[in-house]
Amino acid sequence: MPTKTKPTACLALADGTVFYGKGFGATGVTTAELCFNTAMTGYQEIMTDPSYAGQVVTFTFPHIGNVGVNPEDDETQDPVAEGMVVKWDPTEPSNWRAAEPLWNWLEKRGRIGIGGIDTRRLTRAIRQQGAPHVALAHDPDGDFDLEALVAKARAFPGLVGLDLAKNVTCAQSYRWDEMRWAWPDGYPRLEQPKYKVVAIDYGAKRNILRCLASAGCDVTVLPATATADEVMAHKPDGLFLSNGPGDPAATGEYAVPMIQKVLNDTDMPVFGICLGHQMLALALGAKTIKMNHGHHGANHPVKDLTTGKVEITSMNHGFTVDSQSLPAGVKETHVSLFDGSNCGIAMDDRPVYSVQYHPEASPGPMDSYYLFERFAAAMQARA
């Protein structure tokens, strides 16, 4: 009879449920909130998206790792998601762009992976019960203290009330001029910028900054805690509010006063994405709420209420703007066709707007790039 292979990793949920599998990447234990992502591609971009800070990602698509990893696809320097859960063990990469295997990349960067999991069952549990708190452990010897792991999962404080933007923002300001990838030369540089933009880094993805540069923006990135005076010192033509992780209400403690002062003292265009969308909504007087399991994937249909057009979007958020709390003078511009949740707002009389999804991720692939062009057009009109 064949000998059974001892599990080398396990995923312990706070309710006491335990999943066993095969570990890869780094060894050790990590605690986080568990979410699932339905995208069929882009696992490297997902793992390096700062919006996933404090989360372990379950990938519903089984073929994870098959194209390896490469430096060009990182959204930030290192993985930010705490770990990953997959159906099948990652295979040897088969892609001309691959620089190294997924498991090697994870190990060097201190991130844990677990394979061999029934991801359908896990995804159903997340949908039905909400995003659980978990402990993910990898031990090559397969020695696990299950009671201790469940206790660690239960001790995880959760994301409500947690400001994670400060953990992933840049330490100091910097300039950005790299544009979107183009065949055959890769990432070109913006040589003749038209607009000066200050981008607030709540956990900004590189491809968002590339899209701004491709729209003609000379981008200066400032830390999440930047004040209105620090923003205005750069004399920008527009203000961009980036994506990021954590509870928007917690980040809003310092972000909202800055945004409100900019809105009160200037008429410059303002554009926000994801957490930036939530920051703008809070600054305008709306509220945010925690979702049951959030929206994470590259196939989310969103309707533009101003045009009737439906966009296929990429999403990653566990909190949402409460559309019922939008004040007078602020309109809802986009809604999710999955559950009707808010996906965009705009001021009635000013070029100040934001969306809950990621137009730079190009799932459509170009359904939402108009948002960057709209931002550029608003700055041009103000010049």
SULSUL-V362849 format. One record per residue. N is the residue number from 0. RES is the residue in one small letter. SS is DSSP state (helix for helix, strand for strand, loop for the rest). PHI is phi in whole degrees, 0 to 359 (999 if undefined). D_LAST is the distance of its C-alpha to the last C-alpha in Angstrom with 2 decimals. Layout:
BEGIN
N/RES/SS/PHI/D_LAST
N/RES/SS/PHI/D_LAST
END
This chain:
BEGIN
0/m/loop/999/77.61
1/p/loop/292/74.10
2/t/loop/278/73.00
3/k/loop/279/70.07
4/t/loop/276/67.05
5/k/loop/289/66.19
6/p/loop/301/62.61
7/t/loop/249/60.48
8/a/strand/209/57.65
9/c/strand/211/57.39
10/l/strand/241/54.83
11/a/strand/254/56.05
12/l/strand/268/54.50
13/a/loop/297/54.81
14/d/loop/275/57.14
15/g/loop/98/59.59
16/t/loop/292/58.88
17/v/strand/231/59.09
18/f/strand/248/58.02
19/y/strand/255/59.59
20/g/strand/195/58.30
21/k/strand/255/57.87
22/g/strand/277/55.64
23/f/strand/209/53.35
24/g/strand/81/50.84
25/a/loop/287/51.39
26/t/loop/259/54.41
27/g/strand/123/54.53
28/v/strand/225/53.33
29/t/strand/223/49.95
30/t/strand/243/49.16
31/a/strand/189/46.16
32/e/strand/274/45.11
33/l/strand/258/45.94
34/c/strand/231/43.59
35/f/strand/233/43.74
36/n/strand/234/41.28
37/t/loop/265/41.92
38/a/loop/294/39.87
39/m/loop/270/41.95
40/t/loop/224/39.93
41/g/loop/89/37.81
42/y/helix/297/40.29
43/q/helix/291/38.98
44/e/helix/297/35.39
45/i/helix/295/36.84
46/m/helix/295/38.97
47/t/loop/258/36.11
48/d/loop/281/33.61
49/p/helix/301/33.27
50/s/helix/295/33.24
51/y/helix/267/36.98
52/a/strand/303/37.95
53/g/loop/81/41.18
54/q/strand/230/42.13
55/v/strand/259/44.67
56/v/strand/255/43.62
57/t/strand/268/46.17
58/f/strand/266/45.33
59/t/loop/284/46.75
60/f/loop/281/46.56
61/p/loop/285/49.72
62/h/loop/271/48.68
63/i/loop/250/46.87
64/g/loop/101/46.98
65/n/loop/287/47.97
66/v/loop/250/45.10
67/g/loop/67/45.27
68/v/strand/224/42.28
69/n/loop/207/40.10
70/p/helix/299/37.54
71/e/helix/291/34.66
72/d/helix/266/34.82
73/d/loop/292/34.61
74/e/loop/273/31.71
75/t/loop/209/32.53
76/q/loop/298/35.16
77/d/loop/226/38.15
78/p/loop/303/39.28
79/v/loop/248/38.31
80/a/strand/302/40.40
81/e/loop/289/43.83
82/g/strand/183/45.84
83/m/strand/221/46.41
84/v/strand/237/49.07
85/v/loop/227/49.98
86/k/loop/286/52.66
87/w/loop/249/53.92
88/d/loop/299/54.16
89/p/loop/302/51.50
90/t/loop/263/52.91
91/e/loop/300/52.62
92/p/loop/293/49.19
93/s/loop/227/49.14
94/n/loop/199/45.84
95/w/loop/292/44.92
96/r/loop/269/41.93
97/a/loop/295/44.10
98/a/loop/258/44.47
99/e/strand/195/46.86
100/p/loop/290/48.44
101/l/helix/301/46.84
102/w/helix/295/49.74
103/n/helix/292/49.61
104/w/helix/298/45.88
105/l/helix/295/46.49
106/e/helix/298/49.49
107/k/helix/293/47.72
108/r/loop/252/44.91
109/g/loop/71/47.21
110/r/loop/241/46.55
111/i/strand/264/49.43
112/g/strand/235/49.99
113/i/strand/225/52.77
114/g/strand/245/53.96
115/g/loop/81/56.62
116/i/loop/265/55.31
117/d/loop/284/55.66
118/t/helix/291/51.91
119/r/helix/294/52.50
120/r/helix/297/54.70
121/l/helix/295/52.29
122/t/helix/296/49.33
123/r/helix/299/51.41
124/a/helix/297/52.29
125/i/helix/296/48.64
126/r/helix/299/47.79
127/q/helix/280/50.79
128/q/helix/255/50.87
129/g/loop/93/47.28
130/a/loop/294/45.97
131/p/loop/278/48.99
132/h/strand/270/49.26
133/v/strand/222/51.01
134/a/strand/240/52.58
135/l/strand/250/52.41
136/a/strand/234/55.11
137/h/strand/229/56.05
138/d/loop/223/59.43
139/p/loop/304/61.14
140/d/loop/273/64.49
141/g/loop/71/63.63
142/d/loop/262/64.67
143/f/loop/231/62.78
144/d/loop/265/63.47
145/l/helix/297/62.38
146/e/helix/298/62.94
147/a/helix/292/60.78
148/l/helix/293/57.98
149/v/helix/297/58.01
150/a/helix/296/58.01
151/k/helix/296/54.96
152/a/helix/298/53.14
153/r/helix/290/54.12
154/a/helix/278/53.00
155/f/loop/299/49.44
156/p/loop/288/47.34
157/g/loop/88/44.89
158/l/loop/266/41.10
159/v/loop/295/40.99
160/g/loop/81/39.89
161/l/loop/258/39.11
162/d/loop/268/35.91
163/l/loop/258/35.69
164/a/helix/300/32.05
165/k/helix/297/33.24
166/n/helix/281/35.71
167/v/helix/245/33.35
168/t/loop/288/30.14
169/c/loop/289/29.47
170/a/loop/281/31.31
171/q/loop/210/28.52
172/s/loop/289/24.90
173/y/strand/204/24.21
174/r/strand/265/21.68
175/w/strand/225/21.65
176/d/loop/225/20.96
177/e/strand/284/23.74
178/m/strand/260/22.91
179/r/strand/296/25.07
180/w/strand/298/28.65
181/a/strand/217/29.49
182/w/loop/288/32.92
183/p/loop/255/34.60
184/d/loop/264/32.78
185/g/strand/89/31.64
186/y/strand/262/28.37
187/p/strand/283/26.17
188/r/strand/255/23.65
189/l/loop/285/19.94
190/e/loop/261/19.87
191/q/loop/230/16.38
192/p/loop/293/13.83
193/k/loop/251/10.20
194/y/strand/225/9.15
195/k/strand/262/11.10
196/v/strand/235/13.07
197/v/strand/262/16.03
198/a/strand/251/18.83
199/i/strand/274/21.72
200/d/strand/266/24.94
201/y/loop/269/27.46
202/g/loop/137/29.17
203/a/loop/293/26.49
204/k/loop/277/27.73
205/r/helix/299/26.90
206/n/helix/290/26.07
207/i/helix/295/23.25
208/l/helix/296/21.69
209/r/helix/295/22.49
210/c/helix/295/20.75
211/l/helix/298/17.51
212/a/helix/296/17.98
213/s/helix/294/18.89
214/a/loop/275/15.64
215/g/loop/96/13.94
216/c/strand/264/13.61
217/d/strand/274/14.92
218/v/strand/261/16.92
219/t/strand/248/18.65
220/v/strand/264/21.42
221/l/strand/243/22.87
222/p/strand/300/26.26
223/a/loop/302/26.81
224/t/loop/271/27.79
225/a/loop/302/24.62
226/t/loop/270/23.87
227/a/helix/298/20.71
228/d/helix/296/21.02
229/e/helix/292/21.33
230/v/helix/295/18.21
231/m/helix/289/16.12
232/a/loop/298/17.87
233/h/loop/272/15.85
234/k/loop/50/12.51
235/p/loop/282/11.12
236/d/loop/271/7.93
237/g/strand/202/10.69
238/l/strand/242/14.43
239/f/strand/246/17.12
240/l/strand/246/20.69
241/s/loop/275/23.40
242/n/loop/292/26.81
243/g/loop/171/29.93
244/p/loop/259/33.55
245/g/loop/85/35.65
246/d/loop/277/35.62
247/p/helix/301/32.15
248/a/helix/296/33.74
249/a/helix/288/34.92
250/t/helix/294/31.63
251/g/helix/296/29.97
252/e/helix/305/32.04
253/y/helix/249/29.55
254/a/helix/281/26.48
255/v/helix/298/26.17
256/p/helix/301/25.94
257/m/helix/296/23.05
258/i/helix/297/21.06
259/q/helix/298/22.05
260/k/helix/293/20.94
261/v/helix/297/17.43
262/l/helix/294/17.31
263/n/helix/285/18.90
264/d/helix/264/16.95
265/t/loop/223/13.31
266/d/loop/243/11.35
267/m/loop/290/9.88
268/p/strand/296/11.07
269/v/strand/229/14.60
270/f/strand/226/16.85
271/g/strand/233/20.54
272/i/strand/230/23.54
273/c/loop/61/27.22
274/l/helix/298/27.90
275/g/helix/299/24.17
276/h/helix/298/24.53
277/q/helix/292/27.51
278/m/helix/297/25.88
279/l/helix/295/23.09
280/a/helix/299/25.87
281/l/helix/297/27.92
282/a/helix/295/25.11
283/l/loop/272/24.71
284/g/loop/110/28.47
285/a/loop/273/29.97
286/k/loop/236/32.82
287/t/strand/241/33.72
288/i/strand/223/37.18
289/k/strand/282/39.19
290/m/strand/270/40.03
291/n/strand/299/43.55
292/h/strand/223/42.83
293/g/strand/76/39.11
294/h/strand/239/37.36
295/h/strand/219/37.62
296/g/strand/167/37.45
297/a/strand/243/35.66
298/n/strand/223/36.91
299/h/strand/267/35.53
300/p/strand/281/34.61
301/v/strand/232/31.69
302/k/strand/260/30.89
303/d/strand/278/27.41
304/l/loop/291/28.32
305/t/loop/277/25.41
306/t/loop/240/26.50
307/g/loop/83/30.07
308/k/loop/284/29.52
309/v/strand/254/31.51
310/e/strand/253/30.18
311/i/strand/268/32.54
312/t/strand/237/31.13
313/s/strand/258/32.09
314/m/strand/228/32.74
315/n/strand/201/33.99
316/h/strand/205/34.30
317/g/strand/248/37.21
318/f/strand/239/35.43
319/t/strand/218/33.52
320/v/strand/283/31.53
321/d/loop/281/33.92
322/s/helix/297/32.38
323/q/helix/289/34.84
324/s/helix/261/33.24
325/l/loop/295/29.70
326/p/loop/280/28.97
327/a/loop/300/27.91
328/g/loop/92/24.24
329/v/strand/236/24.24
330/k/strand/246/25.46
331/e/strand/278/27.17
332/t/strand/252/25.47
333/h/strand/221/27.81
334/v/strand/224/31.53
335/s/strand/285/34.10
336/l/loop/274/36.70
337/f/loop/280/39.19
338/d/loop/222/39.48
339/g/loop/78/36.83
340/s/loop/290/35.08
341/n/strand/292/31.43
342/c/strand/228/29.03
343/g/strand/182/25.61
344/i/strand/220/23.90
345/a/strand/203/20.74
346/m/strand/285/19.82
347/d/loop/293/20.38
348/d/loop/239/17.44
349/r/loop/217/14.65
350/p/loop/283/13.24
351/v/strand/235/15.90
352/y/strand/205/18.60
353/s/strand/199/21.25
354/v/strand/226/24.28
355/q/loop/275/27.76
356/y/loop/256/28.32
357/h/loop/248/27.28
358/p/helix/294/25.13
359/e/helix/286/25.30
360/a/helix/282/29.11
361/s/loop/56/29.12
362/p/loop/284/32.34
363/g/loop/284/31.47
364/p/loop/270/30.55
365/m/loop/244/27.07
366/d/loop/303/27.24
367/s/loop/245/24.46
368/y/loop/294/22.04
369/y/helix/304/19.79
370/l/helix/296/18.74
371/f/helix/290/16.92
372/e/helix/294/15.34
373/r/helix/296/14.34
374/f/helix/298/12.68
375/a/helix/297/10.71
376/a/helix/296/9.91
377/a/helix/294/8.81
378/m/helix/290/6.29
379/q/helix/296/5.24
380/a/helix/294/5.59
381/r/helix/277/3.82
382/a/loop/296/0.00
END
